[in-house]
Amino acid sequence: MSATSSPATGGTATTGEPTDVELRLPADGAYASVLRTLTAGLAARLDFTMDDIEDLRIAVSEAAAMVLDEADAGSTLDCRFRLTPGELALTISAPAQTPAAPDYESFGWQVLATLAATAAIDSTPGSYAVSLTVRSSLES
């Protein structure tokens, strides 16, 4: 498991400059809590409300579950975050040799699409990724 921040892309989310954060961990549901905790911490850094943070945790759980269902055994889950004032965008991806087509009727997708400002699934041979953007309710 590793986490990196890329200061070369800009300052901090509080100064208006985008901040990129990456997390790599085993594609195993046992590590989902690490992803949720990091996401909540990043959202708190952006001054999201407690309700926003809880909604984000749920959205990230659903996104991670979708990716984990398609991930190749023994692979790595890659999580990329982009922080800007009032907004957190993230992509969760994993290697998937034969991923299923996205199920836009699933409960998980409905939850994700409801909680996120934007959401997308990229299902191509070799990779499965879920991207979403969540905005603070204070920015509305």
LUMMIRO-377304 format. One record per residue (C-alpha): x negated, y, z; residue number from 1. Coordinates in steps of 0.001 Angstrom, whole numbers, plus 524288, in hexadecimal, padded with zeros to 5 digits. Each point is the difference from the previous one (the first is absolute). Layout:
// LUMMIRO-377304
<<X; Y; Z>; NUM> ...
END
This chain:
// LUMMIRO-377304
<<80000; 80000; 80000>; 1> <<7FA92; 80D40; 7FC7C>; 2> <<804C2; 80DF0; 7FF80>; 3> <<7F9E3; 80B5D; 7F900>; 4> <<802F0; 80E40; 7FE1A>; 5> <<7FAFC; 80768; 7F460>; 6> <<7FBFA; 80DA5; 8042D>; 7> <<7FA3A; 80257; 7F284>; 8> <<80DC7; 801E7; 7FABE>; 9> <<8032D; 80B43; 808F0>; 10> <<801CE; 804A0; 80DD7>; 11> <<80B48; 7FC36; 8089B>; 12> <<80E80; 7FF74; 7FE01>; 13> <<801C0; 80ADF; 809E0>; 14> <<7F818; 80997; 7F7B6>; 15> <<807DD; 7FD45; 7F3C3>; 16> <<7F55F; 7F80F; 7F970>; 17> <<8039B; 7F1EA; 7FD07>; 18> <<7F9EA; 7F55F; 80825>; 19> <<7FE71; 7F215; 7FB0C>; 20> <<7FF74; 7F45F; 80930>; 21> <<7FE2A; 7F1BD; 7FC59>; 22> <<8024C; 7F3B8; 807E8>; 23> <<7FC74; 7F237; 7FBE0>; 24> <<804A2; 7F452; 807C0>; 25> <<8032D; 7F1B3; 7FE0A>; 26> <<80CAE; 7FDA7; 7F88A>; 27> <<80619; 7F9AD; 80BCB>; 28> <<80C3A; 80464; 80724>; 29> <<7F89A; 7FF6D; 80CDA>; 30> <<7F942; 80CB3; 7FC0D>; 31> <<80C6A; 8078A; 7FCA2>; 32> <<7FFF7; 80677; 80D5E>; 33> <<7F295; 805DA; 7FD16>; 34> <<8056A; 80613; 7F390>; 35> <<80C1B; 80548; 806F3>; 36> <<7F7CE; 805BB; 80AFC>; 37> <<7F698; 806D0; 7F6B7>; 38> <<80B5B; 8054B; 7F804>; 39> <<806A8; 80558; 80C2B>; 40> <<7F356; 80667; 80457>; 41> <<7FE18; 80682; 7F2D2>; 42> <<80E0C; 804DE; 7FFFC>; 43> <<7FE2C; 80589; 80DAF>; 44> <<7F403; 8072E; 7FAFD>; 45> <<808FF; 8063E; 7F5E3>; 46> <<8095E; 80421; 80ADC>; 47> <<80AF1; 7F6F8; 7FB9D>; 48> <<80B1B; 7FF12; 809D5>; 49> <<8019E; 7F3A4; 80810>; 50> <<80BD2; 7FC43; 7F7B7>; 51> <<7F81A; 8020E; 7F38E>; 52> <<7F51C; 7F778; 8055E>; 53> <<80968; 7F509; 80383>; 54> <<8062A; 80097; 7F26F>; 55> <<7F271; 7FF9A; 7FA0D>; 56> <<7FC31; 7F42F; 80839>; 57> <<80C10; 7F8D2; 7FB1D>; 58> <<7FD36; 803C9; 7F1E2>; 59> <<7F1DB; 7FB8B; 8011B>; 60> <<8044F; 7F326; 80615>; 61> <<8091F; 7FD6C; 7F492>; 62> <<7F5B8; 803DA; 7F5FA>; 63> <<7F5C1; 7F761; 8066A>; 64> <<80976; 7F485; 800A7>; 65> <<802B7; 8014B; 7F16F>; 66> <<7F18F; 80011; 7FCBF>; 67> <<7FCB3; 7F4F7; 80970>; 68> <<80A85; 7F76B; 7F9CB>; 69> <<7F8E5; 8011C; 7F2EF>; 70> <<7F1D3; 8006F; 80485>; 71> <<7F6CD; 7F4FA; 7FC9C>; 72> <<7FC45; 7F777; 80B91>; 73> <<7F3AE; 804AD; 806B8>; 74> <<80010; 80D1F; 7F915>; 75> <<7FE99; 80DD2; 8052E>; 76> <<80A7C; 80A38; 801EC>; 77> <<7FB62; 80D5B; 7FB52>; 78> <<806DB; 80BEA; 80588>; 79> <<7FD55; 80D93; 7FAC9>; 80> <<8057D; 80C1D; 80677>; 81> <<8007F; 80DED; 7FAEC>; 82> <<8030D; 80A34; 80A46>; 83> <<80483; 80DA1; 7FCA2>; 84> <<80745; 80967; 808F0>; 85> <<80D76; 7FA65; 802A6>; 86> <<7FE1A; 7F43C; 7F719>; 87> <<7F9E5; 7F291; 800C0>; 88> <<7FE8F; 7F7D4; 7F3AC>; 89> <<7FB2D; 7F21A; 80079>; 90> <<7FDD5; 7F424; 7F792>; 91> <<7FF1B; 7F23E; 80543>; 92> <<7FA88; 7F61A; 7F669>; 93> <<7FA77; 7F256; 7FF64>; 94> <<7FB05; 7F697; 7F5BE>; 95> <<80B29; 7F7C8; 7FA96>; 96> <<7FD43; 7F71C; 7F489>; 97> <<80E49; 7FD9A; 7FCBC>; 98> <<80850; 80A18; 80711>; 99> <<80EB6; 7FF6B; 7FF11>; 100> <<80778; 80AD0; 7F957>; 101> <<80458; 80AB8; 80964>; 102> <<80D04; 7FD37; 80694>; 103> <<806A2; 80D31; 800A8>; 104> <<80C1B; 7F9B3; 805F5>; 105> <<7F8DF; 7FA96; 80BEE>; 106> <<802BE; 80506; 80D9E>; 107> <<7F1B7; 803DF; 801AC>; 108> <<80022; 8084F; 7F3C0>; 109> <<80CCE; 8068A; 803FE>; 110> <<7FA33; 80394; 80D3B>; 111> <<7F386; 80505; 7F9C4>; 112> <<80715; 807F5; 7F5A2>; 113> <<808BF; 80602; 80A6D>; 114> <<7F507; 803EB; 80946>; 115> <<7F5FD; 804CD; 7F60F>; 116> <<8009A; 80C30; 7F796>; 117> <<7FA5C; 7F7C6; 7F4E8>; 118> <<7FD44; 7F18A; 7FEBE>; 119> <<7FAD6; 7F74A; 7F539>; 120> <<7FB9F; 7F20B; 7FDA6>; 121> <<7F531; 7FC37; 7F699>; 122> <<80088; 7F188; 7FCFC>; 123> <<7F5EB; 7FC1C; 7F5F5>; 124> <<7F861; 7F354; 7FE73>; 125> <<7F4CA; 800D0; 8098C>; 126> <<805C7; 80A3F; 80907>; 127> <<80C27; 803B6; 807A0>; 128> <<80152; 80D9D; 805D3>; 129> <<80A54; 80800; 806E4>; 130> <<7FE83; 80ED1; 80073>; 131> <<807F4; 8099D; 807C5>; 132> <<8002F; 80E0B; 8042C>; 133> <<80625; 804BD; 80C9D>; 134> <<80213; 80E2B; 80381>; 135> <<801A8; 805F2; 80D5B>; 136> <<80DE8; 80439; 802F6>; 137> <<7FA09; 80CD1; 804C1>; 138> <<7FBF0; 802FF; 7F1F8>; 139> <<80DD0; 7FF23; 7FAAE>; 140> 
END
